[in-house]
Amino acid sequence: MTDVGDFAALVRRDRGLCVVSTLRAGGTIQSSVVNAGVLAHPVTGARVIGFTTRGWATKLVNLRERPRATIVVRSGWDWAAAEGPAEIAGPADPLPGFDLAGLPGLLREVFSAAGGTHEDWPAYDRVMAEERRAAVLISPERVYSNG
């Protein structure tokens, strides 16, 4: 049985490159490539799949209205998908129970979970603030793969 641990193992194999799909208002699917990783939810501690996105991104607009997503990670011919509700923590999207002052740390944690490293965290924080970046946290209700 595939679980979020299997998803995390694949993230480590290809720098967290994933495809996330959200639902548009008209019922069609919108997909884009993101870097994602598995981390602890900042409020509940449950394992979630997180990625960051610019504050004006289409996927974020979709998730505000229809907060569910499917995210797929692959490495070679191995892949895993996770589906579930999505929560947003960002400048325009306060997450209940989360102090927005902790957003820079959460964005760093998501970036690191996706395999990212940075030599100048203050510069990273500045760019994230300029882009009004938000963290998207998907609670995996269903995880499946080809394995």
C-alpha positions as CSV (number, residue, x, y, z in Angstrom):
1,M,0.0,0.0,0.0
2,T,1.4,3.4,-1.0
3,D,1.5,6.1,1.7
4,V,3.0,9.6,2.0
5,G,6.3,8.0,2.9
6,D,6.5,6.5,-0.5
7,F,5.7,10.0,-2.0
8,A,8.6,11.5,0.1
9,A,11.0,8.9,-1.1
10,L,10.4,9.8,-4.7
11,V,10.7,13.6,-3.9
12,R,14.2,12.9,-2.8
13,R,15.1,11.2,-6.1
14,D,14.3,14.2,-8.4
15,R,14.6,17.4,-6.5
16,G,11.0,17.6,-5.6
17,L,9.7,18.2,-9.1
18,C,6.0,17.5,-9.1
19,V,2.9,18.3,-11.1
20,V,0.0,19.8,-9.1
21,S,-3.5,19.9,-10.5
22,T,-6.4,22.1,-9.3
23,L,-9.9,22.6,-10.5
24,R,-10.9,25.7,-12.5
25,A,-14.3,27.4,-12.0
26,G,-15.5,25.9,-15.3
27,G,-14.7,22.4,-14.2
28,T,-11.6,21.9,-16.2
29,I,-8.2,20.9,-14.7
30,Q,-5.3,23.3,-14.4
31,S,-1.8,21.7,-13.9
32,S,1.6,23.2,-13.3
33,V,5.0,22.1,-12.2
34,V,6.1,22.9,-8.6
35,N,8.8,21.8,-6.2
36,A,7.1,20.0,-3.3
37,G,8.1,17.9,-0.3
38,V,6.6,16.2,2.8
39,L,6.7,18.0,6.1
40,A,4.8,18.4,9.4
41,H,1.7,20.6,9.2
42,P,2.6,23.8,11.2
43,V,-0.6,23.6,13.3
44,T,-1.5,19.9,13.6
45,G,1.8,18.2,13.1
46,A,0.3,15.7,10.6
47,R,2.4,14.8,7.5
48,V,1.4,16.9,4.6
49,I,2.7,17.6,1.1
50,G,3.7,21.3,0.7
51,F,4.8,23.6,-2.0
52,T,5.1,27.4,-2.4
53,T,3.5,29.6,-5.0
54,R,3.4,33.2,-5.9
55,G,0.5,35.2,-4.4
56,W,-1.1,35.8,-7.8
57,A,-0.7,32.3,-9.3
58,T,-3.7,30.7,-11.0
59,K,-3.4,27.6,-8.9
60,L,-3.7,29.7,-5.7
61,V,-6.8,31.4,-7.1
62,N,-8.3,28.0,-7.8
63,L,-7.4,26.6,-4.4
64,R,-9.0,29.6,-2.6
65,E,-12.3,28.7,-4.3
66,R,-12.0,24.9,-4.5
67,P,-9.4,23.8,-1.9
68,R,-8.5,20.3,-3.2
69,A,-5.6,19.2,-5.3
70,T,-3.8,16.2,-6.8
71,I,-0.1,16.2,-6.8
72,V,2.2,13.7,-8.7
73,V,5.9,13.1,-8.2
74,R,7.9,10.9,-10.5
75,S,11.4,9.7,-10.9
76,G,12.2,7.6,-14.0
77,W,9.2,5.3,-14.5
78,D,8.3,5.4,-10.7
79,W,5.5,7.7,-9.7
80,A,3.2,8.5,-6.8
81,A,0.1,10.7,-6.6
82,A,-1.7,12.2,-3.6
83,E,-5.1,13.7,-3.5
84,G,-6.7,15.7,-0.7
85,P,-7.8,19.0,0.8
86,A,-5.4,21.9,0.5
87,E,-4.8,24.7,3.0
88,I,-3.1,27.9,2.3
89,A,-0.8,29.9,4.6
90,G,0.2,33.3,3.1
91,P,0.0,37.0,3.3
92,A,-3.5,37.1,1.9
93,D,-4.5,33.7,3.3
94,P,-4.2,33.4,7.1
95,L,-4.2,29.7,8.2
96,P,-6.3,29.2,11.4
97,G,-4.0,28.6,14.4
98,F,-0.9,29.7,12.5
99,D,0.9,32.9,13.4
100,L,1.7,34.7,10.1
101,A,4.9,35.9,11.7
102,G,6.1,32.3,11.2
103,L,5.5,32.4,7.4
104,P,9.2,32.9,6.5
105,G,10.2,29.9,8.5
106,L,7.4,27.8,7.0
107,L,8.4,28.8,3.4
108,R,12.0,27.8,4.2
109,E,10.7,24.4,5.6
110,V,8.7,23.7,2.5
111,F,11.6,24.6,0.3
112,S,14.0,22.4,2.3
113,A,11.5,19.5,2.3
114,A,11.5,19.7,-1.5
115,G,15.3,19.3,-1.5
116,G,16.2,23.0,-1.7
117,T,19.1,24.6,-0.1
118,H,20.1,28.3,0.1
119,E,23.3,30.2,0.9
120,D,21.6,33.4,1.8
121,W,18.3,32.9,3.8
122,P,17.7,36.6,4.3
123,A,17.8,37.1,0.5
124,Y,15.4,34.1,0.1
125,D,13.0,35.6,2.7
126,R,13.1,39.0,0.9
127,V,12.2,37.4,-2.5
128,M,9.4,35.3,-1.0
129,A,7.9,38.5,0.6
130,E,8.2,40.4,-2.7
131,E,6.4,37.6,-4.5
132,R,3.8,37.4,-1.7
133,R,4.5,33.6,-1.6
134,A,2.2,31.3,0.1
135,A,2.6,27.8,1.4
136,V,0.1,25.2,0.1
137,L,-0.4,22.2,2.3
138,I,-2.1,19.1,0.9
139,S,-3.4,16.6,3.4
140,P,-3.2,13.3,1.6
141,E,-6.5,11.4,1.8
142,R,-5.5,9.1,-1.0
143,V,-2.0,8.1,-2.1
144,Y,-1.4,5.7,-5.0
145,S,1.4,4.8,-7.3
146,N,2.6,2.4,-10.0
147,G,4.6,0.5,-7.4
